[in-house]
Amino acid sequence: MTNTTTMLLVPFIIAFLVFVFRFYSRESASSIGNPSFVLAILTVLIAFSYLILGVIGMLPPYATIGYLMVGLILLATAITRMFMI
């Protein structure tokens, strides 16, 4: 793993926080079936899979680019959902 691993997780962390904030503030934490809650769990699972694969050395050569793209897509989705009514 390189020194950029912590920077790669920044979109995941921000997306997770936005999803959780939306779940509690906008959706009143009414059900775990809400899309914000499901996306928050998905964000955490993807970030943990990146960390686990990196630690055990099973991360493919260009997987960091793929994980970065997924993180940015999740971040864009989180920001878009935050401004949706």
Secondary structure, DSSP 8 states (H G I E B T S, - for coil): --TTHHHHTHHHHHHHHHHHHHHHHTSTT--TTSHHHHHHHHHHHHHHHHHHHHHHT---TTHHHHHHHHHHHHHHHHHHHHT--
